[in-house]
Amino acid sequence: QSVLTQPPSASGTPGQRVTISCSGSSSNIGSNTVNWYQQLPGTAPKLLIYSNNQRPSGVPDRFSGSKSGTSASLAISGLQSEDEADYYCAAWDDSLNGRMVFGGGTKLTVL
Amino acid sequence: QVQLQESGPGLVKPSETLSLTCTVSGYSISSGYYWGWIRQPPGKGLEWIGSIYHSGSTYYNPSLKSRVTISVDTSKNQFSLKLSSVTAADTAVYYCARDTGGIDYWGQGTLVTVSS
């Protein structure tokens, strides 16, 4: 069972806006920043969002992140077929002398 | 361009020690940042194993801490993972990565199977 909670699946049609939630606690999301990763089938994860809402160079502005309290969200607007992937949230957790924790992942299907 | 490449045996026997090395190119480990290992069992999610700072300070996943050692060799621009007393539950794709506050560079991953 993952420390951060994500819905196992999400879906949308091309052009739609989809959001993926990530729920944590005061020891992780509540006190540290959140990163989001995209993992296409058979490939290594790719950093999508860092520090809650910052996009690395090269990531389209269709992807955006937000955080409020002990929860975070990833929004994808103008959904495209190539967005079909697994998405993971991650944060540092201050408990147990500190550790990085991930969400269980959300499989996004583009219908 | 920063690149990371994992190397090591793809098959390890139960109770033995898993050993992997990550070779970094395009960036000097001694320049900074954290360098870590993440694994992903087949069909499952990501699990952080631990990280090492360029100076040698280490942070380990508490659930694996008793079995994990991460070390760095700045002269070779490499860092390594040792996981002892492995079982089938340790079968996974192992990724090495650079952590700058987000994991911005990942190796391609290497599948390690624990089986006799």
Contacts between the chains, C-beta under 8 A, distances in Angstrom:
chain1	res1	chain2	res2	distance
A	2	B	45	6.4
A	33	B	101	7.4
A	35	B	101	7.9
A	35	B	102	4.3
A	35	B	103	7.3
A	37	B	46	7.6
A	37	B	103	7.3
A	44	B	95	5.9
A	44	B	106	4.0
A	44	B	107	6.8
A	44	B	108	5.8
A	44	B	109	5.4
A	45	B	46	6.8
A	45	B	95	7.7
A	45	B	103	7.4
A	45	B	106	6.1
A	46	B	106	7.5
A	47	B	102	4.9
A	47	B	103	6.0
A	47	B	104	5.0
A	49	B	102	7.9
A	50	B	101	6.1
A	50	B	102	3.2
A	50	B	104	7.6
A	51	B	101	6.6
A	51	B	102	7.1
A	56	B	102	7.5
A	56	B	104	6.4
A	88	B	45	6.7
A	88	B	46	5.6
A	90	B	46	7.6
A	90	B	48	7.9
A	90	B	103	7.8
A	96	B	62	4.3
A	97	B	59	7.9
A	97	B	62	6.8
A	98	B	59	6.0
A	99	B	48	6.6
A	99	B	59	7.2
A	99	B	60	7.9
A	99	B	61	5.5
A	99	B	62	6.0
A	100	B	36	7.8
A	100	B	48	3.9
A	100	B	51	7.4
A	100	B	61	7.8
A	100	B	99	8.0
A	101	B	48	7.1
A	102	B	45	6.1
A	102	B	46	4.5
A	102	B	47	6.9
A	102	B	48	6.7
A	103	B	45	7.5
A	104	B	45	4.9
A	105	B	45	4.5
A	105	B	46	7.3
